[in-house]
Amino acid sequence: MGFHEDDLNNLEQLLESLIKMVGKANKNVDSLQVRVRQLECLIREQQPIIKERDPLVIYPRHHHHSSEKFSLHL
């Protein structure tokens, strides 16, 4: 089974497009990893301050839930 020149050109273009897509995806993942590391560092820096505060209180959004508040200890 032989390929025509047009088929080979189409395959080459498809391969180039896939390589570009993977490269962009990897760049986005790298950027996301950097942001996650930044957030982790900020959280670690803030932990002593957060632990000194009162527990975080979360109130239900809907009225049909009980009026109890939920405590979240960090």
C-alpha positions as CSV (number, residue, x, y, z in Angstrom):
1,M,0.0,0.0,0.0
2,G,1.6,3.2,-1.1
3,F,1.1,6.7,0.0
4,H,0.5,9.6,-2.4
5,E,2.5,12.8,-2.0
6,D,-0.7,14.6,-0.8
7,D,-1.2,11.9,1.9
8,L,2.4,12.3,3.1
9,N,2.0,16.1,3.2
10,N,-1.2,15.7,5.2
11,L,0.4,13.3,7.6
12,E,3.4,15.6,8.1
13,Q,1.0,18.6,8.8
14,L,-0.9,16.4,11.2
15,L,2.2,15.4,13.1
16,E,3.4,19.0,13.3
17,S,0.0,20.1,14.6
18,L,0.1,17.3,17.3
19,I,3.6,18.3,18.3
20,K,2.6,21.9,18.7
21,M,-0.5,20.9,20.7
22,V,1.5,18.7,23.1
23,G,4.1,21.5,23.5
24,K,1.4,24.0,24.4
25,A,-0.2,21.5,26.8
26,N,3.2,20.9,28.5
27,K,3.7,24.7,28.8
28,N,0.3,25.1,30.5
29,V,1.1,22.2,32.9
30,D,4.4,23.8,33.8
31,S,2.8,27.1,34.4
32,L,0.1,25.5,36.5
33,Q,2.7,23.7,38.6
34,V,4.5,26.9,39.3
35,R,1.3,28.5,40.4
36,V,0.5,25.6,42.7
37,R,4.0,25.8,44.3
38,Q,3.5,29.5,44.9
39,L,0.2,28.9,46.6
40,E,1.7,26.1,48.7
41,C,4.4,28.4,49.9
42,L,1.9,31.1,50.7
43,I,-0.2,28.7,52.7
44,R,2.8,27.4,54.6
45,E,3.8,31.0,55.4
46,Q,0.2,31.8,56.6
47,Q,-0.3,28.7,58.7
48,P,1.0,30.1,62.0
49,I,-1.2,33.2,61.6
50,I,-4.3,31.0,60.7
51,K,-3.7,28.7,63.7
52,E,-3.7,31.7,66.1
53,R,-7.1,32.8,64.9
54,D,-10.5,31.3,65.9
55,P,-11.7,28.4,63.9
56,L,-13.1,29.2,60.5
57,V,-16.9,29.2,60.6
58,I,-18.9,28.2,57.5
59,Y,-22.6,29.0,57.4
60,P,-25.0,27.1,55.2
61,R,-26.1,29.0,52.1
62,H,-29.7,27.7,52.0
63,H,-32.3,28.5,54.5
64,H,-33.7,25.0,54.5
65,H,-30.6,23.7,56.1
66,S,-30.3,23.7,59.9
67,S,-29.2,26.9,61.4
68,E,-26.2,25.3,62.9
69,K,-22.8,26.6,61.9
70,F,-20.0,24.3,60.9
71,S,-16.6,24.8,62.4
72,L,-13.5,24.0,60.4
73,H,-10.2,23.8,62.4
74,L,-7.1,24.4,60.3
